[in-house]
Amino acid sequence: MKDAFGAPQSLLVLGGTSEIGLATARRLIARRTRTVWLAGRPSPALESAAAELRGRGAYVRTVDFDALDTGSHETGLGKIFTEGDIDMVLLAFGIPGDQERDEEEPLAAVRVAQTNYTGAVSAGLVCAGALQAQGHGSLVVLSSVAGERARRADFIYGSSKAGLDAFAQGLGDALHGTGVHVMVVRPGLVRPATAPAGSGAAAAVAPLAMIPFTRTPLVTTPDAVAEAIVTGLRRRSETVWVPGALRAVMSALRHVPRPLFRRLPV
């Protein structure tokens, strides 16, 4: 259960090596979260992440999780909830893909769609059912501004995130009044914490939302997204944009006629 200050006591991160997921875990641990589950494919990176969070004072466990192995989700994730209530689930896994390659290799494009959408639907429903059974908790879904409108540069990734975003919104409506809170987070371009400005490494985390703004405050970081997530939880927000200015940008771009939109450098 959340403590007297509204901070979750337990956290499950689906995508246990996600920079945003780990940045969120660090902030929550600093705010009295004491139990963290990191779910991901077994790897030295996953164990290193767990050790780092333990060093911050949390009780951390890792669990095998593969977004593409949907047949294992109900059993694998269900076991976590049998060990005690989970106050917050952060769905933070996903792959950006490679648009040029994926257009030439349909199976690669399918992998993007299955990871970002099908895997998320499966894991999201399993966790939502468990949260509803315990009667409380938050499901935070990491979407992307790329899902707001299809762009030539990343429509395969964007379409997978558009599906995820719609699913999460509908799930939030379905769970309204049950004690389970669903929050959709829509970051723009997320520059990795280790990437220098202008390095181009941000594309490895999330495809660029708006190319003209790569050197403006509309570019964000894992730490900034994590802070927005924590703030959104406190406010019981249903949708969080990071940076917040993207809400206005996308509101305008959604209404640009397609012939003109094709000519924009986005």
C-alpha positions in Angstrom: 0.0 0.0 0.0 1.0 3.6 -0.5 2.4 5.3 2.6 0.9 8.3 4.5 2.5 10.6 1.9 1.0 8.8 -1.1 4.3 7.2 -2.2 4.2 3.7 -3.5 5.9 1.1 -1.3 6.4 -1.4 -4.1 7.3 -1.1 -7.8 7.4 -3.5 -10.7 9.3 -2.3 -13.7 8.5 -4.2 -16.9 11.7 -3.5 -18.9 14.1 -3.7 -16.1 17.1 -2.1 -17.9 15.1 0.8 -19.2 16.8 4.1 -18.5 13.4 5.8 -17.8 12.3 2.8 -15.6 15.5 2.9 -13.6 15.4 6.7 -13.2 11.9 6.4 -12.0 12.8 3.7 -9.5 15.6 5.9 -8.1 13.2 8.7 -7.5 10.7 6.5 -5.9 13.3 4.9 -3.7 14.3 8.3 -2.5 10.6 8.9 -1.6 10.3 5.7 0.5 9.6 3.0 -2.0 11.2 -0.1 -0.5 10.5 -3.1 -2.8 11.4 -3.1 -6.5 11.0 -5.8 -9.0 13.0 -5.5 -12.3 11.5 -7.7 -15.0 13.5 -8.3 -18.1 15.6 -10.8 -20.1 18.4 -12.2 -17.9 21.6 -10.2 -18.5 24.5 -8.6 -16.8 22.8 -5.3 -17.3 19.7 -6.4 -15.4 21.8 -7.7 -12.5 23.9 -4.5 -12.5 20.7 -2.4 -12.4 19.4 -4.4 -9.5 22.7 -4.0 -7.6 22.7 -0.3 -8.1 19.2 0.0 -6.7 20.0 -2.2 -3.7 22.8 0.2 -3.0 20.2 2.9 -2.6 18.5 1.0 0.2 15.7 -0.9 -1.7 14.9 -4.6 -1.6 15.3 -5.5 -5.2 14.5 -8.7 -7.1 14.8 -9.6 -10.7 12.4 -11.8 -12.7 12.7 -13.2 -16.2 10.4 -11.4 -18.6 10.3 -11.4 -22.4 7.7 -9.2 -24.1 7.6 -11.6 -27.1 6.9 -14.6 -25.0 3.3 -13.7 -24.3 2.4 -17.3 -23.3 4.6 -16.9 -20.2 3.2 -13.6 -19.0 0.2 -14.7 -17.0 2.2 -17.3 -15.0 5.5 -15.3 -14.7 4.0 -12.0 -13.8 1.3 -13.5 -11.7 3.9 -15.1 -9.4 5.1 -11.6 -8.5 1.7 -10.6 -7.2 1.5 -13.7 -5.1 4.5 -12.4 -3.1 2.6 -9.3 -2.0 0.8 -6.3 -3.3 2.4 -4.1 -6.0 1.5 -0.4 -5.7 2.8 0.6 -9.1 3.6 -1.2 -12.4 5.7 0.8 -14.9 5.4 -0.6 -18.4 8.7 0.7 -19.8 9.8 -1.8 -22.4 9.9 -1.3 -26.2 12.2 -1.1 -29.2 12.6 1.8 -31.7 13.4 -0.5 -34.6 15.1 0.8 -37.8 12.6 2.3 -40.2 14.6 1.9 -43.4 15.5 -1.7 -42.6 12.1 -2.6 -41.3 10.4 -1.4 -44.5 12.7 -3.8 -46.4 12.4 -6.7 -43.9 8.7 -7.2 -42.9 9.6 -9.7 -40.2 11.7 -7.0 -38.5 8.8 -4.7 -38.6 6.6 -7.4 -37.1 9.0 -7.7 -34.2 8.7 -4.0 -33.5 4.9 -4.3 -33.5 4.8 -7.5 -31.4 7.2 -6.1 -28.8 5.7 -2.6 -28.5 2.0 -3.4 -28.9 1.2 -7.1 -28.6 3.6 -7.8 -25.8 2.4 -4.7 -24.0 -1.2 -5.6 -24.3 -0.5 -9.0 -22.9 1.6 -7.8 -20.0 -0.7 -4.8 -19.4 -3.8 -6.9 -19.1 -2.1 -9.4 -16.8 -0.9 -6.7 -14.4 -4.2 -4.8 -14.6 -6.1 -7.9 -13.6 -3.7 -8.4 -10.6 -4.0 -4.8 -9.5 -7.7 -5.0 -9.7 -7.8 -8.2 -7.7 -5.8 -6.5 -4.9 -8.1 -3.4 -5.1 -5.5 -0.7 -5.6 -2.4 0.4 -7.6 -1.2 2.4 -10.6 -0.3 1.1 -14.0 2.0 3.6 -15.8 2.3 3.0 -19.5 5.3 4.6 -21.4 3.9 5.6 -24.7 5.4 8.2 -27.1 4.5 11.4 -28.9 5.5 9.4 -32.0 2.1 7.7 -31.7 0.2 10.9 -32.0 0.5 11.2 -35.8 2.2 8.9 -38.3 5.4 10.3 -39.8 7.3 9.1 -42.8 10.4 8.8 -40.8 9.1 6.3 -38.2 5.6 5.2 -39.0 6.3 1.6 -38.0 7.4 2.5 -34.5 4.8 5.3 -34.3 2.0 3.0 -35.3 2.9 0.5 -32.6 2.9 3.3 -30.0 -0.4 4.6 -31.3 -1.9 1.2 -30.7 -0.4 1.0 -27.2 -1.6 4.5 -26.4 -5.2 3.7 -27.5 -5.1 0.5 -25.5 -3.9 2.2 -22.4 -6.5 4.9 -22.6 -9.3 2.3 -23.0 -7.9 0.2 -20.2 -7.9 3.2 -17.9 -11.6 3.8 -18.7 -12.4 0.1 -18.1 -10.7 0.3 -14.7 -12.2 3.6 -13.6 -13.8 3.2 -10.2 -12.0 -0.1 -9.4 -9.2 1.5 -7.3 -6.7 1.1 -10.2 -5.2 4.2 -11.8 -3.8 4.1 -15.3 -1.5 6.8 -16.5 -0.2 7.3 -20.1 3.1 9.0 -20.5 4.0 10.6 -23.8 7.7 11.7 -24.0 9.2 13.3 -27.1 12.8 12.6 -28.0 14.5 11.1 -25.0 18.3 11.7 -25.0 20.1 8.9 -23.0 21.8 10.1 -19.8 25.1 9.0 -21.3 24.7 10.7 -24.7 26.3 14.1 -25.3 24.1 16.8 -26.9 24.0 16.5 -30.6 25.4 12.9 -30.6 22.3 11.4 -32.2 22.3 8.6 -29.6 18.8 9.6 -28.5 17.3 7.6 -31.4 18.2 4.4 -29.6 15.8 5.3 -26.8 12.8 6.7 -28.7 12.6 7.9 -32.2 12.5 11.7 -32.7 9.1 13.2 -32.2 9.8 16.5 -33.9 13.0 16.8 -35.8 13.1 20.7 -35.9 13.1 20.8 -32.1 16.2 18.5 -31.5 18.2 21.4 -30.0 15.4 23.0 -28.1 13.9 22.4 -24.6 11.4 20.0 -26.2 14.1 17.3 -26.1 14.0 15.5 -22.8 16.0 13.1 -20.6 15.2 9.9 -18.7 15.5 11.9 -15.4 13.0 14.5 -16.6 10.5 11.8 -17.7 11.0 10.1 -14.3 10.2 13.3 -12.5 7.1 13.8 -14.6 6.0 10.3 -13.8 6.4 10.9 -10.1 4.5 14.2 -10.3 1.8 12.6 -12.4 1.3 9.9 -9.9 1.0 12.4 -7.0 -1.6 14.3 -9.0 -3.4 11.1 -10.2 -3.0 12.3 -13.8 -4.3 10.2 -16.7 -2.0 11.6 -19.3 1.5 13.2 -19.0 3.4 14.9 -21.8 7.2 15.3 -21.4 8.1 18.1 -22.0 4.7 19.6 -21.3 5.0 21.9 -24.3 4.6 18.9 -26.6 0.8 18.9 -25.8 0.4 22.2 -27.7 2.8 21.2 -30.5 1.0 18.0 -31.2 -2.4 19.6 -30.8 -1.5 21.9 -33.7 0.2 19.2 -35.8 -2.7 16.8 -35.6 -4.8 19.3 -37.6 -2.3 20.0 -40.3 -3.7 18.7 -43.7 -1.8 15.7 -44.9 -0.5 17.3 -48.2 1.1 20.0 -46.1 2.2 17.6 -43.3 4.1 15.6 -45.8 6.2 18.7 -46.6 7.1 19.5 -43.0 10.6 18.5 -41.8 9.3 16.2 -39.1 
